[in-house]
Amino acid sequence: MFKLVKLRSVIRIPPSMFGSDLNEIANNILRETYQDKIFKDIGLVVAILDQSVSEEGYVILGDGATYHEVEFTALTFYPVQGEVVEGIVSQVTQNLVFINIGPVDGVVHVSQVLDDKLKFDPNRGALIGETSKKTIQKGDTVRARIIGVSIDPAKGMRVQMTMRQPYLGKLEWITAKGQKA
C-alpha cells in the first residue's frame, strides 16, 4: 500500500553548499538520506515530494556546517497483511513464484499457487498443474493476497503471498463471474 507520510528531521548543510538555494539543497540531502531506503515504521521510501526547511539554522561548535529543521512529505510503500494485489510474474523457480507488486517483488511458495500438484518445466520456466494443466510463467498477470510482511532495514523487505483463495490466481483462471475456473 502506498502512503503519503509527513516527517520531520534535521539536515546538515556543509559549508561548500552555502549560498545555494536552501530548498534545493534540502531536497537533495533528503533524497540522499531517505529515498530508496527501508525504514521499519514507514516501509520503503519511494520519493520525496516536498519539503519545508527552516531558514534559521544552528551551528555546532567545531563543525562549520549549519543544521536546519525540515518537514517533508514522503511517498512510501508498506505492504499490509491481508491486502489483495495484482502484479506481473517476474520469475518462476521450482519452489517459488516471484511477483512484481510495484517497488518490490513478493514471493508465492509453490504450495500456495494452486490446489493442484505443480511440476516445474525448466525449458519454459513455468509451473504446470498435473491435473488441471494450468500454467504460470514469467510475464503472467496474477492476483494474490499478502499473508506475511517482514521489514528489516539491513535485510530488506520480504512479502509472502498466496493465490489459493477464491478470486485469486492468474487472471485467466478467474472466470467472468469472478469464480476460480
Phi, psi and omega in degrees: 000132178272140179222151169262125184238130175270128182230159175234146179203177173237129180250149178258123178252112182290157181302331181296342181259359179300143177095345177273170180297124185298318180294321179293318178298313181300317180298316179296317180293318179296319178297317179296322185279321190247322189296139180064023177241154183254133177235137186305318186277332186242350179090210181272124178277115183274319183203152171260119188267317179204164179210154175232110185255137178289131180288335178273122178243180176226158182245140177258135182307127179091355179237124183281355182279162173251149180245130184233138174284143181217139171248137181212162177250130179241140172270120184238157175241117180224098181295144184246133178300132181096345180292138176262129183230156172246144180202180181248133179295122181260338180197145176233128175241181181299327184245345188225151171240125179260129183238124178283118181241036181119238182281353179224166173256132173267163184238133174240122176289149183305328180289346182254012181270307183219166173276008182253154175285132184252142174244143180268127175257103184294335180292319179267343186066044186226154170259135183233131178288133181296314183269312186280340183064015176289143180238152172223129183211174181305134178098346179289144175265129184228161174241131183219160177250135178283125181246350178197140179227130177233121181240118178224114182307328181281323184260342180106197183247131178239127182240117178259140185223166175228153174233015185267014180254161178303144178072010179244162178122194177296135186301330179292336181282340183269121184287175180299331180281355181088010178265154173290134181285000000 
